[in-house]
Amino acid sequence: MNKLRQSLRRKKPSYVPEASRPHQWQADEEAVRKGRCSFPVRYLGYVEVEESRGMQVCEEAVKKLKAVRVHAGPHQC
C-alpha cells in the first residue's frame, strides 16, 4: 500500500542551484578562453600542506599565512 501511495504522489522538481546552471557560466567561459578576465589576488606566502585537496586544508593554510602576517607586523611581509 505504501508503494502505491508513493507512486501517486506528485514528484517535486529537483532543485538545481543557480550557480550550477550551465547557461549562467557560458559568458564567463568565453571571456576566460579569450583572455579577457583578470583575477586580482594578494600573495600571502606559501605553506606546506599534508593533503592535496579539500576546503579544510585550504582554510587551515590561509589561517596560518594570516597569522604569520599578523605576527610580522604591518608591511613586514
C-alpha positions in Angstrom: 0.0 0.0 0.0 2.9 2.3 0.8 4.4 1.9 -2.7 1.0 2.7 -4.2 0.8 6.0 -2.2 4.3 6.9 -3.2 3.7 6.3 -6.9 0.6 8.5 -6.8 2.3 11.5 -5.1 3.4 14.4 -7.2 7.1 14.5 -7.7 8.8 17.7 -6.5 11.0 19.2 -9.1 14.6 18.7 -8.2 16.4 21.8 -7.1 19.4 22.9 -9.1 21.3 25.8 -7.6 21.6 28.9 -9.7 25.4 28.7 -9.7 25.5 25.2 -11.3 23.2 26.1 -14.2 25.3 25.9 -17.4 23.8 28.9 -19.2 24.9 31.2 -16.4 28.6 30.4 -16.9 28.8 30.5 -20.7 29.8 34.2 -20.9 32.5 33.6 -18.2 33.9 30.6 -20.0 34.1 32.6 -23.3 35.8 35.5 -21.5 38.4 33.2 -19.9 39.1 31.4 -23.2 39.7 34.8 -25.0 41.9 36.1 -22.2 39.6 38.9 -21.2 39.4 38.0 -17.5 41.6 39.2 -14.7 41.8 37.8 -11.2 43.4 40.3 -8.8 45.0 38.5 -5.9 47.2 39.3 -3.0 50.2 36.9 -2.4 50.2 35.9 1.2 53.1 33.5 1.0 53.3 29.7 1.0 52.8 26.9 3.4 53.3 23.2 3.1 50.1 21.1 3.4 49.8 17.4 4.2 46.9 16.7 1.7 46.5 17.8 -1.8 42.8 18.8 -1.7 39.9 19.9 0.5 38.4 23.1 1.8 39.5 22.4 5.3 43.1 22.1 4.2 42.9 25.4 2.3 41.2 27.2 5.2 43.9 26.0 7.7 46.7 27.1 5.3 45.2 30.5 4.9 44.8 30.9 8.7 48.5 30.0 9.1 49.5 32.5 6.5 47.4 35.3 8.0 48.7 34.5 11.5 52.3 34.8 10.3 51.5 38.2 8.7 49.9 39.5 11.9 52.9 38.5 14.0 55.3 40.1 11.5 53.6 43.4 11.8 52.4 45.8 9.1 54.4 45.9 5.8 56.9 43.3 7.0 55.9 40.5 4.6 
